[in-house]
Amino acid sequence: MVPQSPIGKAITYTYNLWPRLKAYIDNGKYEIDNNKIENAIRPLALGRKNYLFAGSHSAAQKAAMMYSFFATCKINVSILLFTHWILPGILGAFQHENKSNRRSCRNTKNRRSVA
């Protein structure tokens, strides 16, 4: 068998990954594929194009963070925990940030009118 033939490459590939394959067989918790994760992150991949139309770089970054956060919560967090603990914290942070931005805009306007 020639090492550069397709079957030779396949055998070399399998041989190099043998410890990982053996771990899969030894431990029943390991999954053979990552379909669950791929399906969970698919909305993130589809949302990438939406970031182009977010209005500003800052808005696109916030949208990307929120997409990522919600996908992570969808996989790892119960709905009850999310709605009663995490979501109110997020909303409070955004309200605080908006109030800070409004104050800084008012201060800027006052400075401009004085100058």
Summary of the structure (lengths in Angstrom):
residues: 115
radius of gyration: 24.6
end to end distance: 83.3
largest distance: 84.7
contacts: 224
relative contact order: 0.05
helix: 81%
strand: 0%
